[in-house]
Amino acid sequence: MSSQNIGETQRLIKFVEKYPFADEEKERWLAELHGNGINGDLLEEVRTKFLELPADKVGGDWTRAQENREIMSILKQWRLSMASRNFRHSR
């Protein structure tokens, strides 16, 4: 696993394992997360597929909203860590 963004990667792994995505997608996502860590394209793909799941498989609209907020939180934290890595402390 990539040494960068371990917290966000672990949160996304738990999220992917929690919901009934298609087996081939889930295996591909988990292999990517374990091998290369998290990236923006993967986050957007997981979020899109999550929003396409039927409400009865997710647990209702309220649960869908909460979990969508969790994905967005992971995305924002990942973006923040990527931006801070590019910030140079030169004075």
N, C-alpha and C positions, 0 to 999 in steps of 0.2 A: 504494500500500500504506500502511496505517496506520503512523505513526511509532512507535507503541508496540508492544512485544513482538516486535520484528523477529526476534530469535533463535528464539523459540518458533515463530513463523509459518514461518520458513524450514525448521526441523526438521520441522514438520507437512507442508509442501509436499513435501519429499523423501520423507517416509513415504508420502503419498498417491500420488506418482508411481511408487513402488517396487512396489506391489502391484496385482494385477489386479481392481480394483473395476469395477463397471459404468461404461461410458463416460459416461453422462449424469450419474451421481453424481459421478464424478471431475471432470468439467468444471464442475459446479455448485460443488463444494467448492473447486476451484482458483480459480474466479472470485471466490468469497466471500473466500478468503484473500488474493488479490491486491488486491481492492477494499477490504475492510474490516478485514482482519487476522483474528486468531484470536479465538474466543469459546468459552464453555463448552459451548453446545449443539452446535456443530460438532465439538468434540473428542469429546463423548460419542457423536455419530452415527458418526464415523469409527471409534471404538473398537468400537462395537457391530457395525458392518458388517465390521470386520476379524476379530472373533471368529466371525462367521458364515461366513467363507471356509473352504473345504475344506482339510484339513491338507496334501494333496499340492500345492496351489497356494501354500501359505505356506512349505513347506519342512520340515514336521514339527512335532511338539508342542514340542520344545525351542526352535525358532525362533519359534513362536507365543508362548511364554512370554517370550522375550527381547524381542520386538517389543511385546508388551503392556506390559512393564516400561518400554519407551521411551515409549509413549503416556502412561503414568501419570506418567513423569518430566516430560514436556512439560506435562501438566495441572497437576502440583504447582508447577512453575516459573511457569506462567501465573497460578495462584492467588496465589502469593507476590508476584509483581510487582503484581497488582491490589490486594492487601491493603496492600503498602508504599506504593502511590500514594495510598491513602486515609489513611495514617498521617500525622499532622501533627506536625512537630517544633516544638512550642511550649513553651518554657520561660521 
